């Protein structure tokens, strides 16, 4: 036994040396992983700035050209052309930038089926927000309640006479108009309006969310909301919204988009898909019900992007924070980088 001890010591020394080598290898691999992660936790300024320059250039330039050509953006044809030019700009910019940068559109924008239950929730969530808007409107002093259901079809581009006739026909069915129109609005929100909304959302909650994810939930939402609100400025200045008070309208619109942005961000990340904000945006058309019930009130107050919309957005934020802190297994609102498309 004594004679074999030197061999045992040599074997143990060799084993320890091999173990140290393996530990050094692991440390080296971890350092590589850490450096890779560090690179991915910084915002790609070139991609973000390129996207914003293209988006604003296409949308603002396109609308300015239509205005110069004296196209009536309030007409049905004008709205169609304006929607393609304006709402399509973020998607066009996204595709151009990602192709130029050699990045996958699917991976960079969350073009996944995601979690069905969250996408469905995103689709119907505007019903709750609109209910809050109406509730807030009812609490306002000296509010006049109306039932101008024709406003629903006026928003869709029908003339006043045709809209009134459509409402009369629907009223003969026997189902409450609010139920019929609400259901119809959801169908439109999940189909036709979702297609239009996709033109925006592939950029705002697709590319921009992915690129800004390292700065965390609240900062992503704040930055996106500010950009998104100011992007609407030409439409307001042209009188398509808040025509009587355009400057105040821009401030209100930007405030509303900042308040609504966390709701969009939360639904997107929970769904792990850009489809969630797309259908949410599409169904937000239901905000037209504020024009149905408060037709005689100021747009600054009862618009979905006015005072009642801002309050509804705050209620939405409170709801998502409650879910995040009390129910969700993984918290999104406590800071730290987001991982929009992974668990």
N, C-alpha and C positions, 0 to 999 in steps of 0.2 A: 504493500500500500504506500509506504514511504517513497519507494522508488518511482511511483506513478504521479506524485504530487507536482513536480515541475511541469509535466505535460498538462495536468489539470489547470495550473495557473496560466500557462500559455494559452490554453483554450479559452479560459475566462477573459483574459486580456483581449484576445481576438474577437470574442463575442461582444465585449463592451465597445471595442473600436467599431465594429459593424453597426452596433446600435446607434452610436454617435453619428455615424455617417448617414444612417437612415433619418435620424432626427434633423440633421443639417439639410438633408434633401427635402423633408417636409417643410422646414422653415423657409427654404428657398421657394418652394411651390406656393406657400402661403403668401410670401412677399410678392410673387408674381400676381397671384389672385388679388391681393390687396391693391396693387398698382393698377390692375385692370379695372377693379371696382371703382377706384378713385377717378379713373378716366371717365367712367360711365355715370359718376355722380356730379358731374359738372355740366352746366347748360351749354349746348352748342350754339354760341352766339351767331355764328355765320348762318346756320340753318334758320334760326328764329328770325333774325333780321331780314334775311332774304324772303322768307315767307310773308312777313308783314309788309315789306315794300311792294311785293307783287300783289298781295291781296288788296291793299289800299289803292295801289295804282290802277288795277283792273276795275275795281268797283267804283271808286270815286271818279276815275277818268271816264269810265263807261257811262255813268249816270250824267256826268257833265256833258258828254257828247250828245246824249239823248235830249238833254235840256236845250243844248245849242241847236239841235235839229228840230226843236219845238214839238217833240213827242209828248203827248198827254199821258203822263205816268199814272194818272188817276183813272184812266179808262181801262177796260178789260184787256185790250191789246197792249197798252202801255205797261200795265202791271205784269203781263206775261213776259214782255221783253226785258223790263226792269228786273224781274226776279231772276231771269237767266243770267243777266249781266252782273247784278249785284250779289245775289245769294250764291251764285255759282263761283264767284271769285275765289273764296277760300279753298275750294276743292281744286280749281285750276292751279292756283299757286302751290298747293300741297303737292300735286302730281309733278309739276315742273321742278320744284326744289328737290324732292326726293329722288327723282330720276337723275338730276344733275349731281346730287351727292352720292348716288349709287346705293341708296337705302331701299329696303323693302317697304312698299306702301302698306302692305297688310300688317307687318310687324310694327311699323312706325305709327300707324293710325288705329290699331285695334280692330281691324276688320275680321272679327271673329263672331261666331254665334253666341258665345258667352253663356251667361246664366239666364235661362229662360224666365225664371220667376222675377228677376230684377228687371228684365226688359219689359215684361208684362206690367210690373208695378210702375215703371217709368211711363208706359203708355197711358195708364189710367190716373196717375198722380195729379195731373192738371185738374181733374174733377174736384179733388180736395182743395187745391189752391184757389180755384174759382169760387168754390163755396165760401172760403175764408174772405175773398174779395167782396163778395155780395154781403156777407155778414158784417164786414167792416163798414161797407157803404150804408147799411141799415142803421148803424150806430151813429153815423154822422148827423149833426144837427140840421134840421130843416131839409132833410133829404126827401125828394119826391120820387116815389116808386112808380114805375111805368111797366108796361108789358108790350114793348115794341118788338115783337118777335120777328118782324120783317127785317130788323137790323141784321139778323143772322144771314139772310140771303143778300142783303145789300153788301155785306162784307165779301160775299162770294162773287160780286160783280153784277148782280141782277138789277134791273131798273126798279124804281119804287113801285110802279104798277104791277110788274110781274112778281115782285117779292110779296106784295100784299095778296095777290091771287094765290100764290103758292101756300102762304100761311092759311088762307081761307080753305083751301083744299085739304091741307093737313088737319085743320081743326075739325073737319067732318069725320075723321077716322075714329075719334072717340078716345084716343090715347092722349094724355097730357102733352102739350107741345114741348115742355121742358124736357120730357123723357125722350120724345122723338128726335128733337134737335140735338140733345146731348148725345144720344146714340149715334146719330148721323155725324156729329162732330168727331166722335172717337173713331169712326170708320174712316173719315177723311184724314184724321190725324195720323192714323196708322198706315195710310196708303199714299194718297196724292200729296198731302202736305208733308209727309215724311220724306218723300222723294225730294221735294223742294228744300226741306230742312237739312237733308244730307249734304247739300251744297255748302252749307255753313259748317256743319258739325264735323265733317272730315278734317276741317282745318282747326276749329276752335277746340273741340274735345278729342280730336284725333292727334294730329301733328303737334299742336301747341301744348297739349296736356302731356304728351310723351316727352317732349323736349324740356318742359319746365318741371317735370316730376321731381327732380332732385331738390327743389326748393320747398317742397312740402305742400300739404293740402291747402292751407289758408292763403299762402302767398300765391300759389298757382291760381286759385280762385279769384283773388284780388286783381292780379295782373291781367288775367283773361277777361274778367268782368269790365275792367277799365278800357281795355282795347276794344272789346266787343261793343261797349256802349258808344264810344267816340266814333266807331266805324259807321254807326247809324246817322251821324250828323247830317250828311247831305240830304237824306230822305226827309229829315225834319225841316231843314232849311228850305226844301222845295215844297213844303206844305202838306206832305203825305201823312204826317202825324204832328200833333200839337201845333196846328197851323196858326193859331191865334197868339201863341207865346213860344216861338221857336227856341229862343235862348234858354228860357226856363225849361222848355221841353227837352233840350239836350242834356241839361243837368239832371232832370228827373229820369230820363232814359238811362243815363250812365249809372245813376244811383240804383235803379232797378236791376240793371244787368249785373252790377257788383253784388247785389243782395241775392239774385237768382243763381249766380255762378257757382256758389258752393253746392247748391242742390244738383245742378248739372254734373259737377265734378263727382259728387258722392255717388250718384246713380251710375255714372260711367265706370268708376273704379269698382264698385260692387258688382256690376254686371260683367265687368271685364270685356266690354264690347262698346264700340262707338254707336251701335244700333240703339242703345238705351237713350242717350241724349237726342238721337234723331227722332225717335217716336215721341219722346217727351216734348220736344220742340214742335213737332207736328200737331200734337194734341193740345198744345197751349193755345191753339186757335179758339178753344172753348172760352177764352177770356172775352170773346165777343159778347158773352152774356152780361157783362157789365154795361154794355151799350143797350141791351134789351131792357134791363131793369132800372137803369139810371140814365135814360136817354136825355133828360133835361139838365143833367149836372155837368160841371166842367170836366173836360177831358183830362186836365191836369190832376184831377182828384180821382176819377173813376176809371181811367184807363188801366189796363193790365200792367202798364209801365208807369202809371201814376202813383198817387199816394196809396190807394187800396192794394195795388200790385206789390208795392214795396213792403207793406205790412204783411201781406201773404207770404212774401219771400222770407221775411224774418221768422214767421211761424214755421216755414219749411226748414230753415236753418236749425231752429230749436228742436224740431222733430228728428232731424238727421243726427244732431249731437246726442240726443237722448238714446237713439238706437245704437250709435257708435259706442257710447260710454257704458250703456247698461245691458245691451243685448249682444252685440257683435263680439266674436271671439278675437278678431284682429282690429285694433283701433286705427283709424285713418286720420283723426282730427287732433291727435296729440303731438304732432310734429314729426319730423323725419321724412326722408324721401318717400315718394309714392312708387308703387309698382303697379301701374294701371292695368296691365294685361296678364298678370300672374298672381297666384295665390300667396 
